[in-house]
């Protein structure tokens, strides 16, 4: 189980983030690569900073993980709702995008736009599938947890 359940039903998730090196050479001299583990998952993530902050572009960065979490949660919420509604989804691809704002206040992800391209077997109408997307968005734990607005712009096609 990826979480522990408290007696009151609260789910608690844990992760361990590790780094070692030296910041003794100043801002330009330290390595940003680090590791995140979240047992019992066997896969650890090797992460870094955004390349504009001297990170390794070949590794994921925290901002990409926020976007990926929002897209993944929307996908899983939608598939669950579609399955319960007996809508046969055969393909789902989200070309998601996050924008970072440095204009006012602290730097932050200012907006997330999810653009799922959803293929379904013939049967339901496009408005019905779009309604299921909307319901999934309202149930998405990650979107509900973020202060950043998350918009969903689905494109629905049929097999």
Secondary structure, DSSP 8 states (H G I E B T S, - for coil): --EEE-TTS-EEE--EEE--S--TT-GGGS---EEEE-TT-S--EEEE--GGGT--TTSEEHHHHHHHHHHHHHHHHHHHHHHHTT--EEEEEE--EEEEE-SSSS-EEEEEEE-EEEEE-TTS-HHHHHHHHHHHHHH-HHHHH-SSEEEE--EEEE-
